[in-house]
């Protein structure tokens, strides 16, 4: 008899339910490795959890209740910056796991494998950021964090096209725009190690956006729709934020996001 955790769906659901950061990092890496090595059956015996497991800390606040963190030049500002980034990467583990687990049965083995690989890389990003926080005398959970990222995932839980449009192609793509300026400010502040961590993450995130964009374009083609038109229509309905300049056109282009997607979108 096949146990649930011997299936890719069961293993993903178990990783999503994991609460403690270190355990979630290990679980995400384990699922990706076991799928890559052919140890998991292609089956989804249970629904993905509506909310992933979360540690007791950090306290989760609505985005409007989050304190402003400044530009990250002072030590206090850098601690707030790296804590916020660590939280983004922690939630990104669950976003990638949920993408593979919630939509894998209707997509493809390639889709599952690529988003599990993304989850493992997000886990590595979180570990790097938490390590840097600790080198600065802090740790993940020491400050409040906002719960807006998972809200975006929950709102698109019924449509893989909407999830792809909002998460990799809008939220993660925005990271491509703002990270170079953040790296520059860290270098000005003398935080070369932190700048190296963000440079590594930026390189990986270009690939993550590219994976999402590739699958979105293929899905649009199967639906007989122009990918850029479909993306704009889904963003208008499902994205609570705004798509606005400045844009990192070179990074977006490397990720397959041409300006015809995001030009004149608000």
Secondary structure, DSSP 8 states (H G I E B T S, - for coil): ---GGGBHHHHHHHHHH--SHHHHHHHHHHHHHHHHTT-SBS---S---SS----S-S-EE-GGGS---TTS-SHHHHHHHHHHHHHHHHHHHHHHHHHHHHHTTTS-HHHHHHHHHHHHHHHHHHHHHHHHHHHTT--TTSS-EE-HHHHHHHHTTT-HHHHHHHIIIIIIHHHHHHHHHHHHHHHHTT-HHHHHHHHHHHHHHHHHHHHHHHHHHHHHHHHTS-HHHHHHHHHHHH-SS---S---HHHHHHTT--HHHHTT--
